[in-house]
Amino acid sequence: MLALILDDSEMNNLLMMQALKAVPDCAPVAFTCPVEALAYLRENVERIGIVITDYEMPGLTGLDVVRAARAVEGFAHVPIVMVTSLDQQSLRRAALAAGATDFLGKPCDPVEIRARVTNLMKISAAHRQEQDRAAWLAREVAAAVAVIEAREREIIALLMRAAEHRDTDTGSHVARVSAYTGIIAGRLGLDPAAVRALQLAASMHDVGKIGVPDAILLKPGPLTAEERVEMQAHAERGRRILEGSTSEVVQLAAEIAASHHERWDGQGYPAGLKGEAIPLPGRIVAVADVFDALVSDRPYKQAWPLERAKAYLREQAGQHFDPACVDAFLAGWDEVEDQCRRRLAA
C-alpha cells in the first residue's frame, strides 16, 4: 500500500521516506504541496494505506489537509498521522476532532516512525480486507435476491398468462396498468425498489377475474344487478388467491387485488373503505386501472380520447380517486402519452 507523505521541506520528506523503507508492503510517495497531495489522494483512494502530514505548512495547514482527506469518499478509515514540533493540547484536540489518527513529534525518531506506521498499516489493511469481504457479501446477496425476483416474475407471468386465456386484452392491460402504476408511484416519491415491487404486484390486480364466467366477463352490454355482484366478487376472490404467500410482492398484490376498486368517497367495493383507510397501493392502482379501461376498447364500450379520460380523472379526484394519486399521474402526463403511443403502435 502507498504511504502518502506531506511536508513542505524536501529534507524532511527524504528522512521520512528513508525511515519507511523497512516497513513491509509500504511504498512511500512524497509531496511538498498540500493541494497536489490532496489531488493525488483523491485519484488513489483505494491504494493509500496511510497519510503522514506535517502541521505547519504555507497555505493549507495539517488540520486543513486532515479535514479535506476525511471528506473524500472511501477515506474515512485510512490512518492519518500528524507530525508537529508543537506540543499544544488544543492542537492535538483539534487534530483528533478533524480526523487525525495519531501524532509524531519533531524531530522524528526513525525507529518510532517504523513501529507506528507498521502497526497503522496493518490496521488499514485489515479494514480494507473487511470492506472487500463486505462488498463481496453484498454482491452475493444481490445475486441471490435477483434470482428470487426473477423466479417471482416468472411465476407471476405464468399466472397472468392463465388469466389472458380468459380475455385477449388482459396481458396488454396488466402491462399498461403496471406502467401507469410506476409513473404514479415515482411521482409520489416512493423509492425505486418500492416502485418496482408495486409495478410487479399491480400486474396481478385482476387475477380474481379467473373465476368470473365468460358470459359476464365478455358481455358486450350492461351487466344485470346479479351479474355485477358476480363481477365485483373478483376483488375478494383475488385476495383469497394471493393471500398467505411468504413473498412480499405477492402479499402486496393481495392487498391491491382487494382494494383497487375501493373509492376515496367510500362508495367502492368490496369493503367500502374511505380516504386514507384504503391502502396506498390500492389507491394508486385504482387510478391506473380506470384510466386504462377508459382509453381502451372493451366489449361494452369504445375507447375514450386521452383528453376526455384526463378530464374524468380530474373530475373524480376527491370522489372516486385519491387527489394526490391523480395529481401524480397528471404530473407524469408525458410518460402516460408515451405509453399510449406504444399501445397504438403495438
N, C-alpha and C positions, 0 to 999 in steps of 0.2 A: 504494500500500500504506500501511497505518497504521504510524505510529511511536508506540509507547506510551511515554510519559514519566512517570516516578515520582520525586517529590521532596516531602518534607513541607513545603517552602517554596513558597508560591504565586508569589513573585517569581522564584525560580529556574526554575519551570515556564514562566513568561511569557517569560523570557530565552531558554530553550531553544526554545520554540515560535517565537519571533521569528527565531532563528538558522536554524531548519529551513524557513522559508518559501521560501527559494530552492532547496531540494532538489527535483529533478524527481520527480513522481509520489509525493510524500510528504505524507500527511495526519496531522499530529500530534494526539494526544489525551493530555491530562494528568490525572494523579491525585496526590493528596496522601496517600491512604490505601492502604497495600500490599494489604490484604485486598480492597478494591474493585478495585484494579488487576488483581489475580490473577483475580478473578471475571470481569472484562471480558475478560481474556486467554483464559480457558477458553471463553468464548462466541464468540470471534472469532479462533480459531486460524488459520483459512485466510486472514484478511485482514491479519494483523500481519506486517510485514516487518522490524521491528527493535524492541528494547526498550532504553530508556536509563533506568537506575535509579540513584538515589543510594545510598550505602552507609550513612551514619549517619541512621537514622530511628527514631522511637519505635516500640516493638512489634517488628515484623519488621525485620531489617537487610537490606541489599542482598544479602548472601550467602543469607539465607533466601529472598528473592524469586527469586534465580537458581535455587536448588535446586527450589523449587516450580514454576517455569516449565519447567524441564527435565523434570519428572515428568509434564507434560501431554503426552498422546499427540499426535504430529504436530508437536511443537515442538522437536525435538532439534537441528535445523539452523538455526533462526532466530537471527541475531546478537543478543547481549545485551552492552551496553556498561555498565560500572560507572563512576559518577562519584564521586570522593572527593578530599578535601583531604589525606588521609593518603598518605604515600609509603613505607609499610612493605612490605618484600619478602615477609614472611609473609602479609600480607593479599592481595597480588596472587597469590601461590601458591594460597592458599585459594580465591580467586575463580575462578582458572583450573580448579582441581580441581572446583569446584561447577558449572562450565559457562559461565563468562563468556568472551566472545569478545575484548573489547578494553577499554581503560580511557581515561577522560578525567579530567584533573586540574582542581581548582578553584583559582582562578576560571577558567571555561571561556572559550576563545577562539572566537568565532563562526565565524571562517574555518576553524579546525581542526575544529570540530564539523561544518560543512557538508562538508568534504572526507572526514572519517572516515565520516559517515553515508551520503554519496553512494556511496562505494565498497562499504560493507557492504550497502546496499540493493540494489546491482547483483548482489552475490554471492547475496543472499537470493532475488532474482527469478530468477536463473539456476538456483538449486537447485529452486525451485518449478516452473519450466518442465521441468526434468529429471524431477521427480516426476510431473508431469502426463503427460509422454511415457511414463514407465514404466507409469503406470496405464493409459494408452491401449493400450500394447503388451500388458499383462496382459489387458485386455478382449478384444483381438483374438485372442490365443492361446486364451482361454477359449471364445470363439465358435467358433474352428476346431476345438477339441477337442470341443465339443458336437456339431458337425456329424459328426465322425468317430464319436463314440459313438452318435449316432442311426442312422448307417448300419450300425454293428455290430449294434445292437439289431434293426434291420430284417432284416438277413441272418440273424441267429440266430432271429428269429421265423419266417422262411420255412423255415429248416432244421427247426425244431420242428414247423411245420405239416405238413411231409412225414412226419415221424415219427407225427404224430397220425392220419394216414390208416391207419396200421397198427393203432392201438389208440385207441379213442374216449376213453379216460381219460388218454392221455398228456399232452395240453395242460394239463389241470387238475392232473395230478400234478406236472409240472415247475414250474408256477407255485407250488404249495404247497411243494415242496422248496426252491425259491428263497427263499420267505418264511421257512421254518424255518431255512435256512442263514443268513439275515440276522440272525435272533434269536440264534443261537449265536455267530456271528462278533462281533456287537456286544457280547454279554456277555463274550466273551473279551478285549475291549478293543482290537480292531482299529480302525484309524481309519476314518472314514466312507467315504473313497474306496476303501479296500481292501474294505470290506463290500459296496459297490455292485458292484465288479468281481467279487467272489466270488459274489454273487447271480446276476449275469448269466451267469457261467461255469457255475454249478451247473445252470442250465436246460438245459445240453447233456450232462448226466452220462450219460444213457442213449441218446445218439444212435447208438451201435453196434447197438442193437436193430433198426435199419432192416434189417439183414442176417439177422435171425432169422426162420425160416419161420413163417407164421401158425399152422400146426399145433402148433408148440411155444409160440409167444408167447401164443396164446389158448386153450391146452389147459385144460379145466376140472378135470382131475385131476392127480395127481402125475406128475412127469416121470420117464422112464426114465433110466438112467445115461448113455446116449448123448445123449439129449435135454438132460440137464443140462449135459453138456460143451458142447453147441452153444449153450445159453443163456448159459453163463459166458463164452463167447468174445466176447460183446458188449463186455466191458470193454476188451480188447485191440483189438478192431475199432474201437471208438470212439476210442481213442488214435490209431490209424492214420489215421482220417478227419480228425482235427483237428490232428495234428502238422504242423510245418513252416510254420505261419502266422506272419506278422510281427506279428499282433495279440497284445498281451499278454493280452487276455481269452481269446482262443481258445487260446493256449498254456496258460493256467491251466485252461481247460476240458479240454484234452487230459490234463493231469495228474490232474484229477478223474475223468475217464472211466476212466482206467487204475487208479485207486487207491481208488475209493469202495466197492469190495467186499473190500478187504483188512480183516483183523481185528486188533485190538490184541494178541491172543494168538498171531498168526502163522498162524492156520488159514484165512485167507481166500484170495482169488484175485485176479489171475492170478499174482502173483509170490511170494505167501506172506510178504509183509513183516510185520514185527512192531514194535509200540510206536511210538516216535517215528521209526523208519525210514519209516513211512507219512507222506507229505506231509500237513501240517496241513489243507489244503483237502479232501483225501480223507477225513480223519478227521471233519471237520465234516459233510460231505455224507453220510457213512455213517449218522450219527445221524438226519439229516433224512429221508433216503430210506427207511430202515427204519421209522421212526415213521409216515410217511405210508402206507407199504404196510400196516402193521398196522391202522391205523384206517380203511382204505378197503376197499370190496368189490372182490374180484378174481375172475377166473374159477374159481379153485381154493379160495377161502375167503370167508367173510363178514367184515365189518369188526369189529374188536375195540372194546370200550368204551374211552374215553380212559384211565380209571384202570388198566385192565389193561395197556394199552400203556406207560403211565408206569412201572408196576411192572416190566415187562420191561426197560425201559431201565436202571433202577436195578440189576436183577439182572445184566445183561450188562455193566455198567461194569467195566472191567478185564479183560473176556474178549473180547466182540465189539467193544466201543467204548472209545475214549479216555475215561477217567473225567472229565477236565476238560471235554470236549465235552458229556458227559451232564449234568454239573453246570451248565454254562452254559445248556443247553436247559431244564433244570428251573427255573433261576433266572428264566427268561423265560416261565414257565408261563401267566401271564395272557395274554400275547401269543399263545401257542400255542392256548389255548382260543378266543381271538378268531378266529384263522384257521380253526379247526374249525367255529365257528358260521357263518362266512361260507360255508364249503363246504356245510354243510347247507342254508343259505338259498338257495344258487345253484340 
